[in-house]
Amino acid sequence: MAVSYDNLWKLLIDKKLKRTDLKQLCGISSNVLAKLGKNEPVSIDSLEKICLSLNCHIEEIMQIVEDNK
């Protein structure tokens, strides 16, 4: 199984925010932002910061998908 953050990027578009805005708003590091962009796992703490900052639930920013490998 793999993680997809496509919902997060769609939510940012809906809120007219850029990835750099997300970084500043949530207080996440550039490394976390890079991992999100590559659909790599990030800590629950980082996901919590994003959800609290965007006022959303975790299922609105990520999903578990089948691994194509």
PAZAPA-4460 file (N, C-alpha, C; in steps of 0.05 Angstrom, whole numbers, plus 32768, in hexadecimal, padded with zeros to 4 digits):
% residues 69
    n_x    n_y    n_z   ca_x   ca_y   ca_z    c_x    c_y    c_z   seq   type   mol
   8011   7FE8   8000   8000   8000   8000   8012   8019   8000     1      M     A
   8008   802E   7FF4   8016   8047   7FF2   8004   805E   7FFA     2      A     A
   8010   8075   7FFE   8001   808D   8007   8000   80A0   7FEF     3      V     A
   7FE9   80AD   7FED   7FE5   80C2   7FD9   7FDB   80DC   7FE6     4      S     A
   7FE8   80F2   7FDF   7FE0   810C   7FEA   7FD2   811D   7FD5     5      Y     A
   7FC8   8110   7FC0   7FBA   811F   7FAB   7FA3   8131   7FB6     6      D     A
   7F95   8126   7FCA   7F7F   8136   7FD6   7F89   814F   7FE3     7      N     A
   7FA1   814E   7FEE   7FAD   8166   7FFA   7FB2   817C   7FE5     8      L     A
   7FBD   8174   7FCF   7FC3   8187   7FB9   7FAA   8193   7FAE     9      W     A
   7F95   8183   7FAC   7F7B   818D   7FA2   7F6F   81A1   7FB7    10      K     A
   7F72   819A   7FD0   7F68   81AC   7FE5   7F77   81C7   7FE5    11      L     A
   7F91   81C6   7FE0   7FA0   81DF   7FDE   7F97   81F0   7FC7    12      L     A
   7F91   81E3   7FB1   7F87   81F2   7F99   7F6C   81FF   7FA0    13      I     A
   7F5B   81F0   7FAD   7F40   81FB   7FB5   7F43   8213   7FC8    14      D     A
   7F57   8212   7FD9   7F5B   8227   7FEC   7F6E   823D   7FE1    15      K     A
   7F76   823A   7FC8   7F88   824D   7FBA   7FA2   8251   7FC9    16      K     A
   7FAD   823A   7FD2   7FC7   823A   7FE0   7FDC   822C   7FD0    17      L     A
   7FF5   8234   7FD3   800C   8227   7FC6   8019   8215   7FDB    18      K     A
   802B   8203   7FD1   8039   81F1   7FE3   8049   8201   7FF8    19      R     A
   8055   8217   7FEF   8065   8227   8002   8053   8233   8017    20      T     A
   803B   823B   800F   8027   8245   8023   8021   8230   8038    21      D     A
   801E   8217   802F   8019   8201   8041   8030   81FE   8055    22      L     A
   8048   81FF   804B   8060   81FC   805C   805F   8211   8072    23      K     A
   805A   822A   806B   805A   8240   807E   8042   823E   8091    24      Q     A
   802B   8238   8086   8013   8237   8096   8014   8221   80AB    25      L     A
   801F   820A   80A4   801F   81F3   80B6   8038   81F1   80C7    26      C     A
   804D   81FE   80BE   8066   81FC   80CD   8074   81E1   80C8    27      G     A
   8070   81D7   80B0   807E   81BE   80A9   8098   81C4   809A    28      I     A
   80AA   81B2   809A   80C4   81B6   808E   80C3   81B2   806F    29      S     A
   80D8   81BB   8062   80DB   81B6   8045   80DD   8198   803F    30      S     A
   80E9   8189   8051   80EC   816C   804E   80D0   815F   804E    31      N     A
   80BF   8167   8060   80A4   815C   8061   8095   8163   8048    32      V     A
   8097   817C   803F   808A   8184   8026   8094   8174   800F    33      L     A
   80AE   816E   800D   80B9   815E   7FF8   80AE   8142   7FF9    34      A     A
   80AC   8136   8011   80A1   811B   8014   8084   811A   800B    35      K     A
   8075   812F   8012   8059   8130   800A   8057   8130   7FEB    36      L     A
   8069   8140   7FDF   8069   8142   7FC2   8070   8128   7FB4    37      G     A
   807E   8117   7FC2   8086   80FD   7FB6   8075   80E6   7FC0    38      K     A
   805F   80ED   7FCE   804D   80D9   7FD9   805B   80C5   7FEB    39      N     A
   806E   80CF   7FFB   807C   80BF   800F   8070   80C3   802A    40      E     A
   8072   80AF   803B   8067   80B1   8056   8073   80C9   8066    41      P     A
   8062   80D6   8075   806B   80EB   8088   805F   80E5   80A3    42      V     A
   8069   80F3   80B7   8060   80ED   80D2   8043   80F6   80D7    43      S     A
   8037   80E9   80EA   801C   80F1   80F2   801C   810E   80FC    44      I     A
   8031   8116   810A   8033   8131   8114   8031   8145   80FD    45      D     A
   803F   8140   80E7   803D   8152   80D0   8021   8153   80C4    46      S     A
   8015   813B   80C2   7FFA   813A   80B7   7FE6   8149   80C9    47      L     A
   7FEB   8146   80E3   7FDA   8155   80F6   7FDC   8173   80F3    48      E     A
   7FF5   817C   80F0   7FF9   8199   80EC   7FEA   81A3   80D3    49      K     A
   7FEB   8193   80BE   7FDE   819A   80A5   7FC0   819B   80A9    50      I     A
   7FB5   8186   80B5   7F98   8185   80BA   7F8E   819C   80CB    51      C     A
   7F9D   81A2   80E0   7F94   81B8   80F2   7F96   81D3   80E3    52      L     A
   7FAB   81D7   80D4   7FAF   81F0   80C6   7F9A   81F4   80AF    53      S     A
   7F93   81DF   80A2   7F80   81E1   808C   7F63   81DB   8095    54      L     A
   7F60   81D6   80AF   7F45   81D0   80BA   7F37   81BA   80AB    55      N     A
   7F45   81A3   80A9   7F3A   818C   809A   7F40   8172   80A9    56      C     A
   7F35   815C   809F   7F3A   8142   80AA   7F50   8134   809A    57      H     A
   7F5D   8120   80A6   7F73   8113   8098   7F6B   8106   807E    58      I     A
   7F53   80FB   807C   7F4A   80EF   8064   7F46   8103   804D    59      E     A
   7F46   811C   8054   7F43   8131   803F   7F5E   8139   8033    60      E     A
   7F74   812F   803F   7F8E   8136   8033   7F9E   811E   802A    61      I     A
   7F97   8106   8032   7FA6   80EF   802A   7F94   80D7   8026    62      M     A
   7F9F   80C3   8018   7F91   80AA   8016   7FA5   8093   8012    63      Q     A
   7F9D   807B   8019   7FAE   8064   8014   7FA5   8057   7FFA    64      I     A
   7FB9   8053   7FE9   7FB3   8048   7FCE   7FC4   802E   7FCA    65      V     A
   7FBB   801E   7FB7   7FCA   8006   7FB1   7FE5   800C   7FA5    66      E     A
   7FF9   7FFE   7FAD   8014   8002   7FA3   8016   7FF5   7F88    67      D     A
   801F   8004   7F74   8021   7FF9   7F58   803B   7FE9   7F53    68      N     A
   804A   7FE4   7F67   8064   7FD6   7F64   8060   7FB8   7F62    69      K     A
***
